[in-house]
Amino acid sequence: MLMIGEQAPAFEADSTLGPIRLNDYLGKQPIVLIFYPKDETPICTKQLCAVRDSKAEYAKYDALVLGINPASVEEHRKFSQKFMYDFPLVSDHEERIRQLYDVGKVFLLGQQRVVYVIASDGTIVYAKKGNRPTSEIMAVLEHLLTTN
C-alpha cells in the first residue's frame, strides 16, 4: 500500500462514464479511490451502494469517487446499471492501477479492498484496507476542507 504523504500516481483508464485521466482532477479536487475485489459480490455491492447513497455528502466536498477493479467496462456497466451507480467504475484489466497504488492480491478474490483519499494537492491523506465506513471517509474530507 502507498503511504500517507506520498504523491498519488496518475493513470488513464476506461470507465463506465468514459475515459478517466487522473491528471484532469489531481490538484483540483479531493479524490476517493476505492479498490474493490469483484463486481456483483455482497460486500463490494454494499460498499459501492454506500457511495451511491452518500452522493450529496461527497458533493459537499466536491470529491471525485472512483471504484476500481480488473473487470471489463462492460461488466462494470452492467453492475453499475443494476445498482444505479452514478460515479465511474474504472476498468483496470491489466492491473496497472492496482500495481501503481501497491494494492495487494487476495487468493481467489483478486485485488485487496483498499480506500485512498487524495487531497486536492495530489498527496495521499488516507490509506486503509477494508470496507471503510462512509463516516470515516467524510471525516477525512471534512478535515481537508477545514485545513485548506
BELVEN-V948840 format. One record per residue. N is the residue number from 1. PSI is psi as a letter, one per 40 degrees, with the letter a starting at -180 (NA if undefined). NEAR is the number of other C-alpha atoms within 8 Angstrom. Layout:
BEGIN
n | psi | near
N | PSI | NEAR
N | PSI | NEAR
END
This chain:
BEGIN
n | psi | near
1 | i | 7
2 | i | 7
3 | i | 7
4 | h | 9
5 | e | 7
6 | i | 8
7 | h | 7
8 | h | 9
9 | h | 6
10 | i | 8
11 | i | 9
12 | h | 8
13 | i | 10
14 | i | 10
15 | i | 13
16 | e | 12
17 | f | 7
18 | a | 6
19 | i | 8
20 | h | 10
21 | h | 10
22 | d | 9
23 | d | 8
24 | e | 5
25 | d | 9
26 | h | 13
27 | e | 9
28 | d | 7
29 | i | 12
30 | i | 14
31 | h | 14
32 | h | 12
33 | h | 11
34 | h | 12
35 | h | 14
36 | i | 12
37 | d | 11
38 | h | 11
39 | i | 10
40 | f | 7
41 | i | 7
42 | d | 6
43 | d | 7
44 | d | 12
45 | d | 10
46 | d | 8
47 | d | 9
48 | d | 10
49 | d | 10
50 | d | 9
51 | d | 9
52 | d | 11
53 | e | 6
54 | f | 9
55 | d | 8
56 | d | 6
57 | d | 8
58 | d | 12
59 | d | 8
60 | d | 7
61 | e | 10
62 | f | 8
63 | h | 12
64 | h | 9
65 | h | 11
66 | h | 12
67 | h | 13
68 | h | 12
69 | i | 16
70 | e | 10
71 | i | 11
72 | i | 9
73 | d | 12
74 | d | 7
75 | d | 9
76 | d | 15
77 | d | 10
78 | d | 8
79 | d | 10
80 | d | 12
81 | d | 8
82 | d | 6
83 | e | 7
84 | f | 7
85 | h | 10
86 | e | 6
87 | i | 9
88 | h | 11
89 | h | 15
90 | h | 15
91 | h | 14
92 | f | 14
93 | d | 9
94 | e | 5
95 | f | 9
96 | d | 8
97 | d | 8
98 | d | 13
99 | d | 9
100 | d | 8
101 | e | 10
102 | f | 8
103 | h | 13
104 | i | 9
105 | i | 8
106 | h | 8
107 | h | 5
108 | d | 4
109 | d | 9
110 | b | 9
111 | i | 13
112 | i | 14
113 | h | 12
114 | i | 13
115 | h | 15
116 | i | 12
117 | h | 14
118 | h | 14
119 | i | 13
120 | e | 11
121 | e | 9
122 | e | 10
123 | i | 12
124 | h | 15
125 | e | 11
126 | h | 10
127 | h | 13
128 | i | 8
129 | i | 9
130 | i | 8
131 | g | 9
132 | h | 9
133 | i | 6
134 | d | 9
135 | d | 6
136 | d | 8
137 | d | 10
138 | d | 10
139 | d | 8
140 | d | 11
141 | d | 11
142 | d | 9
143 | d | 8
144 | d | 9
145 | d | 8
146 | e | 6
147 | e | 5
148 | NA | 4
END
